[in-house]
Amino acid sequence: MIQRRTLFAAGAAGIFAAPAVAQNTRAATLRFVPQANLSVLDPIFTTATVTGNHGFHVFDTLYGVDAELKPKPQMIEGQETSSDGLTWTFRLREGLRFHDGSPVRSADCIASITRWCAREPIGQLLARVVEQWRATDDRNFEVRLKRAFPLMLDALAKPDSSVLFVMPERLAATDPGRAVTEMIGSGPYRFVAGEYNSGSRVVYEKFDGYAPRSEPAAWTSGGKVAHFRRIEWHILPDAATAAAALQNGEIDWWERPHPDLQPLLARARDVRREVTDPLGRLAVMRMNCLHPPFDDVRIRRAVRLSVAQEEYMRASRGDAREDWAICRSLWPRGTPYHRDEGAAMMPGDLDRARAALREAGYANQRVVIINPTDFPDIGPLGQVTADRLKRVGMNIDLAESDWGTVVQRRSNRETVDKGGWSILHTTGGATAWANPALSFLVRGQGPNGWFGWWQSARAEELAEAWLFATDPERQKALATELGHLALEDVSFLPLGQFVIRTAFRRDLTGILQGSSPYPWGVRRG
């Protein structure tokens, strides 16, 4: 069994000198340590959570969701729907402006939606039924559908992983397969490009041209009031250094403290810890279905037999069972379609995995696991996989690097001898993976899908049937079949579900519940 690398938490604050991350103690600056380095800036191009969190600072959305995950207008003033559900008209709020001073127009919204639809699973379902997007004037646009789309507002309000952020038309016109690098949005903070240093610092400044909504903020909806003039992200991959900086008041908020250091932070007088997303996150393994050996479903199933979720969770989250749970399903716990598939699907049995591998004819192909060294939530997952698959007889190459390199490399579709990969691990919010339209875990989109590119025509049929089913019981049956199919064919492998206890200085107030660390509403005192 892989054991956690134990940090000497009791003495961390005294042993590790905190860096000079921000000697400026002005109340106008919020100093934040994100979960990982921000290496990709475009939140439409990548599903990396850290990029999505960055997106919430810079961009706004047409709709948000409240605490019950119901869609609420955000940039939209109002909408109307025809009686047959085939025509939607949307009207933008007056006075919306981008950070470069240009007005937000209907053409910007349409270009942003169509680019998002090219990459996002629920957007792809929507695009299939759109007959025409049409700007009637600068503040009004129309969507004509071939078939009524029951989740129109839910799609536009999607709160987690591939959020529909609105960009200027000139940026949204970028090829969806290429990342936008100029960060111009209409959100409450503007990106300070001149101070961006990947691996070190990201800076945002309050956008005085932003006009918040009047409703109270909740999750991604309501008034996004910026109380700080400046937000600084400090990239501190060393957990003990981040803990010392938080205790000493040199940083204000640490998004994801290392589990080994949670007891230390719990004892710190000036630090508070909170679970802001009670549904938490699901840890998953993804195999590359394009190339051997994992283009063979029998070998993917052999790997599934090897998975012992408790070992993964103890390695990445520690022994505090109140913070993690077994979840042998691609529908996370707490979501409508969760059903534990049980030990029959995932027994954690190395002998059975070894026998299944032999029977499948595994030919000792090299298996490259790309794995981050600077992301404590994910790195231990790859190390457990490498250990267990070596023990069942696979030829494992654990390719460890920083998280930014993993994010870049996972888009490589070549074979491993040409820089490709075989296995990666990640985590995602339960709300992002709650149903067949939202979740890329169960979607068989092949080349148009998420990295790993599992293809299943039946999975796509089930997802579309679920979307247009009107009977809740029929929807549940379809989702159950889809969840079982995806786990049987090993689109992804669930490795356990866990919650994050974020930590911040006691003088911070206004931190909202939600699946991201939202910058609005947060203030000092």
URKA-V91098 format. One record per pair of residues at least 6 apart in sequence whose C-alpha atoms are under 8 Angstrom apart, sorted by the first residue. I is the first residue (numbers start at 1). GAP is how many residues later the second one is. Records with the same first field share a line. If there is no record, write none. Layout:
BEGIN
I=GAP ; GAP
END
This chain:
BEGIN
1=310 ; 383 ; 386
2=309 ; 313 ; 381 ; 382 ; 385
3=312
4=310 ; 311 ; 312 ; 314 ; 376
6=254
7=233 ; 253 ; 254
9=231 ; 251 ; 252 ; 254 ; 255
10=254
12=228 ; 229 ; 231 ; 232
13=227 ; 228 ; 230 ; 231 ; 234
14=230
16=224 ; 225 ; 228
17=224 ; 227
18=223 ; 224 ; 226 ; 227 ; 230 ; 232
19=222 ; 226
20=230
21=213 ; 229 ; 230
22=9 ; 228 ; 229
23=227
25=225
27=201 ; 497
28=199 ; 200 ; 201 ; 202
29=199 ; 200 ; 201 ; 202 ; 203
30=198 ; 200 ; 201 ; 202 ; 221 ; 222 ; 223
31=200 ; 201 ; 202 ; 203 ; 219 ; 220 ; 221 ; 222
32=199 ; 200 ; 201 ; 202 ; 219 ; 220 ; 221 ; 222 ; 223
33=200 ; 201 ; 202 ; 203 ; 209 ; 218 ; 220 ; 221 ; 222
34=16 ; 199 ; 200 ; 201 ; 220 ; 221 ; 222
35=15 ; 219 ; 220 ; 221 ; 340
36=14 ; 199 ; 201 ; 338 ; 339 ; 367
37=13 ; 161 ; 162 ; 163 ; 198 ; 366 ; 367
38=12 ; 13 ; 160 ; 161 ; 164 ; 366
39=159 ; 160 ; 365
40=6 ; 11 ; 139 ; 364
41=10 ; 13 ; 14 ; 138 ; 139 ; 140 ; 142
42=9 ; 13 ; 137 ; 138 ; 139 ; 141
43=8 ; 9 ; 11 ; 12 ; 119 ; 120 ; 122
44=71 ; 72 ; 75 ; 118 ; 119 ; 120 ; 121 ; 132 ; 135
45=74 ; 131 ; 132 ; 133 ; 134 ; 135
46=116
47=114 ; 115
48=113 ; 359
49=112 ; 379
52=108 ; 109 ; 110 ; 111
53=463 ; 464 ; 465
55=110
56=131 ; 462 ; 463
57=130 ; 131 ; 132 ; 133 ; 134 ; 147 ; 461 ; 462
58=125 ; 126 ; 127 ; 128 ; 129 ; 130 ; 131 ; 132 ; 133
59=106 ; 107 ; 108 ; 125 ; 126 ; 127 ; 128 ; 129
60=14 ; 15 ; 105 ; 106 ; 125 ; 126 ; 127 ; 128
61=13 ; 14 ; 95 ; 96 ; 102 ; 103 ; 104 ; 105
62=11 ; 12 ; 13 ; 14 ; 94 ; 95 ; 102 ; 103 ; 104
63=8 ; 9 ; 10 ; 11 ; 12 ; 13 ; 90 ; 93 ; 94 ; 158
64=7 ; 8 ; 9 ; 10 ; 93 ; 94 ; 95 ; 155 ; 156 ; 157 ; 158
65=6 ; 7 ; 92 ; 93 ; 94 ; 153 ; 154 ; 155 ; 156
66=6 ; 152 ; 153 ; 154 ; 155
67=151 ; 152 ; 446 ; 447
70=84
71=82 ; 83 ; 86
72=85 ; 149 ; 150
73=148
74=139 ; 147 ; 148
75=17 ; 18 ; 21
76=14 ; 15 ; 16 ; 17
77=13 ; 14 ; 15 ; 16 ; 17
78=12 ; 13 ; 14
79=9 ; 10 ; 11 ; 12
80=8 ; 9 ; 10
81=6 ; 7 ; 8
82=6
84=64
85=62 ; 63 ; 64
86=58 ; 59 ; 60 ; 61 ; 62 ; 63
87=55 ; 56 ; 57 ; 58
88=54 ; 55 ; 56
89=51 ; 52 ; 53 ; 54
90=50 ; 51 ; 52
91=48 ; 49 ; 50
92=13 ; 14 ; 47 ; 48
93=46
94=45
95=8 ; 116
96=7 ; 8 ; 90 ; 114 ; 115
97=6 ; 7 ; 89 ; 112 ; 113
98=6 ; 70 ; 86 ; 87 ; 88 ; 89
99=85 ; 86 ; 87 ; 91 ; 108 ; 110
100=84
104=34 ; 64 ; 82
105=33 ; 34
106=29 ; 31 ; 32 ; 33 ; 34 ; 35
107=28 ; 31 ; 62
108=58 ; 59 ; 60 ; 61 ; 62 ; 64
109=57 ; 58 ; 59 ; 60
110=23 ; 24 ; 25 ; 31
111=58 ; 61 ; 62
112=52 ; 53 ; 54 ; 55 ; 56 ; 57 ; 60 ; 61
113=51 ; 53
114=13
115=57 ; 58 ; 59 ; 60 ; 61
116=7 ; 46 ; 48 ; 60
117=6 ; 7 ; 9 ; 10
118=6 ; 9 ; 58
119=57 ; 329 ; 330
120=42
121=316 ; 317 ; 318 ; 319 ; 322 ; 328
122=33 ; 315 ; 316
123=32
125=312 ; 339
126=23 ; 26
129=16 ; 17 ; 18 ; 19 ; 20
130=13 ; 14 ; 15 ; 16 ; 17
131=12 ; 13 ; 14 ; 15
132=11 ; 12 ; 13
133=8 ; 9 ; 10 ; 11
134=7 ; 8 ; 9
135=6 ; 7
136=6
149=319
150=317 ; 318
151=316
156=8
157=6 ; 7
158=6 ; 274
159=61 ; 273 ; 356
160=269 ; 271 ; 272 ; 355 ; 356
161=267 ; 268 ; 271
166=19 ; 20
167=17 ; 18 ; 19
168=16 ; 17
171=9 ; 11
174=6
183=8 ; 10
184=6 ; 7
186=24
187=20 ; 23
188=18 ; 19 ; 20 ; 22 ; 24 ; 36 ; 37 ; 38 ; 332
189=15 ; 16 ; 17 ; 18 ; 37
190=14 ; 15 ; 16 ; 17
191=12 ; 13 ; 14
192=10 ; 11 ; 12 ; 13
193=10
195=6 ; 7 ; 8
196=6 ; 7
199=36
200=34 ; 35 ; 36
201=31 ; 32 ; 33 ; 34
202=30 ; 31 ; 32
203=27 ; 28 ; 29 ; 30
204=26 ; 27 ; 28
205=24 ; 25 ; 26
206=20 ; 22 ; 23 ; 24
212=10 ; 11 ; 12 ; 13
213=9 ; 10 ; 11
214=8 ; 9
215=7 ; 8
216=6 ; 7
217=6 ; 7 ; 304
218=294 ; 295
219=293 ; 294 ; 295 ; 296 ; 299
220=294 ; 298
224=296 ; 297
225=295 ; 296
226=293 ; 294 ; 295 ; 296
227=293 ; 294 ; 295 ; 296
228=294 ; 295
236=6
237=137 ; 138
238=136
239=18 ; 19 ; 22
240=21
242=12
243=14 ; 18 ; 22
245=6
246=6 ; 7 ; 8 ; 25 ; 258 ; 259
247=18 ; 21 ; 23 ; 24 ; 258
249=256
252=252 ; 253 ; 256
253=249 ; 250 ; 251 ; 252
254=248 ; 249 ; 250
255=247 ; 248 ; 262
256=244 ; 245 ; 246 ; 247
257=244 ; 245 ; 246
258=118
259=57 ; 58 ; 59
260=58
265=6 ; 7 ; 8 ; 238
266=6 ; 7
270=235 ; 236
271=232 ; 233 ; 234 ; 235
272=231 ; 232 ; 233 ; 234
273=228 ; 229 ; 230 ; 231
274=227 ; 228 ; 229
275=224 ; 225 ; 226 ; 227
276=224 ; 225 ; 226 ; 236 ; 237 ; 238 ; 239
277=222 ; 223 ; 236 ; 237 ; 238
278=221
279=54 ; 55 ; 150 ; 151 ; 152 ; 220
280=149 ; 150 ; 217 ; 218 ; 219 ; 220 ; 235
281=146 ; 147 ; 148 ; 149 ; 216 ; 217 ; 218
282=50 ; 145 ; 146 ; 147 ; 148 ; 212 ; 213 ; 214 ; 215 ; 216
283=95 ; 142 ; 143 ; 144 ; 145 ; 211 ; 212 ; 213 ; 214 ; 215
284=141 ; 142 ; 143 ; 208 ; 209 ; 210 ; 211 ; 212
285=138 ; 139 ; 140 ; 141 ; 207 ; 208 ; 209 ; 210
286=137 ; 138 ; 139 ; 166 ; 205 ; 206 ; 207
287=7 ; 13 ; 135 ; 136 ; 137 ; 165 ; 204 ; 205
288=6 ; 7 ; 133 ; 134 ; 135 ; 163 ; 164 ; 165 ; 166
289=6 ; 7 ; 163 ; 164 ; 165
290=123 ; 162 ; 163 ; 164
291=124 ; 131
292=73
293=6 ; 69 ; 72 ; 74
294=6 ; 128
297=192 ; 193
298=58 ; 59 ; 62
299=57 ; 58 ; 61 ; 63
300=189 ; 190
301=55 ; 187 ; 188 ; 189
302=50 ; 51 ; 52 ; 54 ; 55
303=50 ; 86
304=41 ; 42 ; 44 ; 49 ; 186 ; 189
305=40 ; 41 ; 42 ; 43 ; 44 ; 45 ; 47 ; 48
306=40 ; 41 ; 42 ; 43 ; 44 ; 46 ; 47 ; 82 ; 83
307=39 ; 40 ; 41 ; 42 ; 188
308=38 ; 39 ; 40 ; 41 ; 187
309=17 ; 18 ; 39 ; 185 ; 186 ; 187
310=16 ; 186
311=73
312=68 ; 69 ; 72 ; 183 ; 184
313=11 ; 182 ; 183
315=65 ; 66 ; 69
316=60 ; 61 ; 62 ; 63 ; 64 ; 65
317=6 ; 7 ; 60 ; 181
323=175 ; 176 ; 177
324=172 ; 173 ; 174 ; 175
325=171 ; 172 ; 173
326=169 ; 170 ; 171
327=6 ; 13 ; 167 ; 168 ; 169 ; 170
328=11 ; 12 ; 13 ; 14 ; 18 ; 166 ; 167 ; 168
329=9 ; 10 ; 11 ; 12 ; 154 ; 158 ; 165
330=8 ; 103 ; 111 ; 112 ; 153 ; 156 ; 157 ; 162 ; 163 ; 164
331=6 ; 7 ; 8 ; 102 ; 103 ; 104 ; 152
332=6 ; 98 ; 101 ; 102 ; 165
333=97 ; 164
334=96
335=95 ; 96 ; 99
336=98 ; 99
337=97 ; 98 ; 139 ; 142 ; 143
339=141
341=143
345=143
350=38 ; 41 ; 42
351=41
353=39
354=38 ; 39
357=35
364=30 ; 31
365=29 ; 30
366=28 ; 29 ; 30 ; 31 ; 50
367=27 ; 28 ; 29 ; 30 ; 49 ; 54 ; 55 ; 56
368=28 ; 29 ; 30 ; 31 ; 48 ; 53 ; 54 ; 55
369=13 ; 17 ; 27 ; 28 ; 29 ; 30 ; 31 ; 52 ; 53 ; 54 ; 55
370=12 ; 28 ; 29 ; 30 ; 31 ; 36 ; 40 ; 51 ; 52 ; 53 ; 54
371=7 ; 8 ; 11 ; 12 ; 27 ; 28 ; 29 ; 30 ; 31 ; 32 ; 35 ; 53 ; 54
372=6 ; 7 ; 28 ; 29 ; 30 ; 31 ; 34
373=6 ; 27 ; 28 ; 29 ; 30
374=27 ; 28 ; 29
375=27 ; 28
377=50
378=47 ; 48 ; 49
381=44
382=16 ; 42 ; 43
383=15
386=10 ; 11 ; 12
389=7
390=6
409=10 ; 11 ; 12
410=10 ; 11 ; 14 ; 41
411=40
412=7 ; 8 ; 9
413=7 ; 8
414=6 ; 7
415=6
416=6
429=86
431=84
432=6 ; 7
433=6 ; 7 ; 8
435=44
436=6 ; 7 ; 27 ; 30 ; 31 ; 43 ; 46
437=26 ; 27 ; 30
440=9 ; 10
441=45 ; 50 ; 51
442=17 ; 40 ; 41 ; 44 ; 49 ; 50
443=6 ; 11 ; 12 ; 13 ; 16 ; 17 ; 20 ; 43 ; 48
444=9 ; 10 ; 11 ; 12 ; 13 ; 14 ; 15 ; 16 ; 47
445=8 ; 9 ; 10 ; 11 ; 12 ; 15
446=7 ; 8 ; 9 ; 10
447=6 ; 7 ; 8
454=37
459=23 ; 26 ; 27
462=16 ; 17 ; 19 ; 20
463=15 ; 16 ; 19
465=13
466=8 ; 9 ; 12 ; 13
467=8
469=6
486=6
487=6
507=17 ; 18
508=14 ; 15 ; 16 ; 17
509=13 ; 14 ; 15 ; 16
510=11 ; 12 ; 13
511=6 ; 7 ; 10 ; 11
512=6 ; 9 ; 10
END
